[in-house]
Amino acid sequence: MVTTGEKPGKGTYTCRNCGQRITLDDTTDTMPPCPKCGKTEFN
């Protein structure tokens, strides 16, 4: 599980609440809150 504020690396992550996908393009990108529901936990 990844939470908002972490830097999990490149990849696509799925919000555990609503299923919205977020793609991080760089290893230094910080995980934002979900843009759809505002939750903070991703798979």
GURONU-927429 format. One record per residue: residue in one letter; x, y, z of N, C-alpha, C in turn. Coordinates in steps of 0.1 Angstrom, whole numbers, plus 2048, in hexadecimal, padded with zeros to 3 digits. Example, Ala and Ser with C-alpha at 12.3 -4.5 7.8 and 13.67 -1.06 7.14 Angstrom:
residues 2
@residu = A; n_x = 884; n_y = 7C7; n_z = 84E; ca_x = 87B; ca_y = 7D3; ca_z = 84E; c_x = 884; c_y = 7DF; c_z = 84E .
@residu = S; n_x = 880; n_y = 7EA; n_z = 847; ca_x = 889; ca_y = 7F5; ca_z = 847; c_x = 881; c_y = 800; c_z = 84F .
end
This chain:
residues 43
@residu = M; n_x = 808; n_y = 7F4; n_z = 800; ca_x = 800; ca_y = 800; ca_z = 800; c_x = 809; c_y = 80C; c_z = 800 .
@residu = V; n_x = 805; n_y = 816; n_z = 7F8; ca_x = 80B; ca_y = 823; ca_z = 7F7; c_x = 802; c_y = 82E; c_z = 7FC .
@residu = T; n_x = 807; n_y = 838; n_z = 804; ca_x = 7FF; ca_y = 842; ca_z = 809; c_x = 804; c_y = 850; c_z = 803 .
@residu = T; n_x = 7FB; n_y = 85A; n_z = 804; ca_x = 7FE; ca_y = 867; ca_z = 7FF; c_x = 80B; c_y = 86C; c_z = 806 .
@residu = G; n_x = 814; n_y = 873; n_z = 7FF; ca_x = 820; ca_y = 878; ca_z = 805; c_x = 82C; c_y = 86F; c_z = 803 .
@residu = E; n_x = 82A; n_y = 862; n_z = 7FF; ca_x = 835; ca_y = 859; ca_z = 7FD; c_x = 83A; c_y = 85B; c_z = 7EF .
@residu = K; n_x = 846; n_y = 856; n_z = 7EC; ca_x = 84C; ca_y = 856; ca_z = 7DF; c_x = 84E; c_y = 847; c_z = 7DB .
@residu = P; n_x = 844; n_y = 840; n_z = 7D6; ca_x = 845; ca_y = 832; ca_z = 7D3; c_x = 84C; c_y = 82E; c_z = 7C6 .
@residu = G; n_x = 84F; n_y = 838; n_z = 7BE; ca_x = 856; ca_y = 835; ca_z = 7B2; c_x = 84C; c_y = 835; c_z = 7A6 .
@residu = K; n_x = 852; n_y = 833; n_z = 79A; ca_x = 84A; ca_y = 833; ca_z = 78E; c_x = 840; c_y = 828; c_z = 78E .
@residu = G; n_x = 834; n_y = 82B; n_z = 788; ca_x = 82A; ca_y = 820; ca_z = 787; c_x = 81C; c_y = 826; c_z = 788 .
@residu = T; n_x = 812; n_y = 81D; n_z = 787; ca_x = 804; ca_y = 821; ca_z = 787; c_x = 7FE; c_y = 81C; c_z = 794 .
@residu = Y; n_x = 7F8; n_y = 824; n_z = 79C; ca_x = 7F2; ca_y = 820; ca_z = 7A9; c_x = 7E3; c_y = 822; c_z = 7A9 .
@residu = T; n_x = 7DC; n_y = 81A; n_z = 7B0; ca_x = 7CD; ca_y = 81A; ca_z = 7B0; c_x = 7C8; c_y = 81E; c_z = 7BE .
@residu = C; n_x = 7BF; n_y = 828; n_z = 7BE; ca_x = 7B9; ca_y = 82C; ca_z = 7CB; c_x = 7B2; c_y = 821; c_z = 7D1 .
@residu = R; n_x = 7B4; n_y = 81E; n_z = 7DE; ca_x = 7AD; ca_y = 813; ca_z = 7E5; c_x = 79E; c_y = 816; c_z = 7E7 .
@residu = N; n_x = 79B; n_y = 823; n_z = 7E6; ca_x = 78D; ca_y = 827; ca_z = 7E9; c_x = 784; c_y = 827; c_z = 7DC .
@residu = C; n_x = 789; n_y = 82D; n_z = 7D2; ca_x = 780; ca_y = 82F; ca_z = 7C6; c_x = 785; c_y = 829; c_z = 7B9 .
@residu = G; n_x = 792; n_y = 824; n_z = 7B9; ca_x = 797; ca_y = 81D; ca_z = 7AD; c_x = 79E; c_y = 826; c_z = 7A3 .
@residu = Q; n_x = 79E; n_y = 833; n_z = 7A6; ca_x = 7A5; ca_y = 83D; ca_z = 79D; c_x = 7B4; c_y = 839; c_z = 79C .
@residu = R; n_x = 7B9; n_y = 83A; n_z = 790; ca_x = 7C7; ca_y = 837; ca_z = 78E; c_x = 7D0; c_y = 843; c_z = 78D .
@residu = I; n_x = 7DB; n_y = 843; n_z = 793; ca_x = 7E5; ca_y = 84E; ca_z = 792; c_x = 7F2; c_y = 848; c_z = 78D .
@residu = T; n_x = 7F8; n_y = 84E; n_z = 783; ca_x = 805; ca_y = 84A; ca_z = 77E; c_x = 810; c_y = 854; c_z = 782 .
@residu = L; n_x = 81A; n_y = 84E; n_z = 788; ca_x = 826; ca_y = 856; ca_z = 78C; c_x = 831; c_y = 853; c_z = 781 .
@residu = D; n_x = 836; n_y = 85E; n_z = 77B; ca_x = 840; ca_y = 85C; ca_z = 770; c_x = 84E; c_y = 85D; c_z = 775 .
@residu = D; n_x = 851; n_y = 860; n_z = 781; ca_x = 85F; ca_y = 862; ca_z = 785; c_x = 861; c_y = 85C; c_z = 793 .
@residu = T; n_x = 86C; n_y = 857; n_z = 796; ca_x = 86F; ca_y = 851; ca_z = 7A4; c_x = 86E; c_y = 85C; c_z = 7AF .
@residu = T; n_x = 86F; n_y = 869; n_z = 7AB; ca_x = 86F; ca_y = 873; ca_z = 7B6; c_x = 861; c_y = 879; c_z = 7B7 .
@residu = D; n_x = 857; n_y = 875; n_z = 7AF; ca_x = 849; ca_y = 87A; ca_z = 7B1; c_x = 843; c_y = 875; c_z = 7BE .
@residu = T; n_x = 83C; n_y = 87F; n_z = 7C4; ca_x = 835; ca_y = 87C; ca_z = 7D1; c_x = 827; c_y = 878; c_z = 7CE .
@residu = M; n_x = 822; n_y = 86E; n_z = 7D5; ca_x = 814; ca_y = 86A; ca_z = 7D3; c_x = 80A; c_y = 875; c_z = 7D8 .
@residu = P; n_x = 801; n_y = 879; n_z = 7D0; ca_x = 7F8; ca_y = 884; ca_z = 7D4; c_x = 7EB; c_y = 87D; c_z = 7DA .
@residu = P; n_x = 7E2; n_y = 884; n_z = 7E0; ca_x = 7D5; ca_y = 87F; ca_z = 7E3; c_x = 7CE; c_y = 87B; c_z = 7D7 .
@residu = C; n_x = 7C4; n_y = 872; n_z = 7D7; ca_x = 7BC; ca_y = 86E; ca_z = 7CC; c_x = 7B5; c_y = 87A; c_z = 7C6 .
@residu = P; n_x = 7B6; n_y = 87D; n_z = 7B9; ca_x = 7B0; ca_y = 889; ca_z = 7B4; c_x = 7A1; c_y = 887; c_z = 7B3 .
@residu = K; n_x = 79C; n_y = 87B; n_z = 7B3; ca_x = 78E; ca_y = 878; ca_z = 7B2; c_x = 786; c_y = 879; c_z = 7C0 .
@residu = C; n_x = 78C; n_y = 872; n_z = 7CA; ca_x = 785; ca_y = 871; ca_z = 7D7; c_x = 78C; c_y = 877; c_z = 7E2 .
@residu = G; n_x = 799; n_y = 87B; n_z = 7E0; ca_x = 7A1; ca_y = 881; ca_z = 7EB; c_x = 7A7; c_y = 878; c_z = 7F5 .
@residu = K; n_x = 7A5; n_y = 86B; n_z = 7F4; ca_x = 7AB; ca_y = 861; ca_z = 7FD; c_x = 7BA; c_y = 860; c_z = 7FB .
@residu = T; n_x = 7C0; n_y = 859; n_z = 804; ca_x = 7CF; ca_y = 859; ca_z = 804; c_x = 7D6; c_y = 84B; c_z = 804 .
@residu = E; n_x = 7CE; n_y = 840; n_z = 801; ca_x = 7D4; ca_y = 833; ca_z = 800; c_x = 7D3; c_y = 82D; c_z = 7F2 .
@residu = F; n_x = 7DE; n_y = 827; n_z = 7EE; ca_x = 7DF; ca_y = 822; ca_z = 7E0; c_x = 7E5; c_y = 814; c_z = 7E0 .
@residu = N; n_x = 7E2; n_y = 80C; n_z = 7D6; ca_x = 7E8; ca_y = 7FF; ca_z = 7D4; c_x = 7F0; c_y = 800; c_z = 7C7 .
end
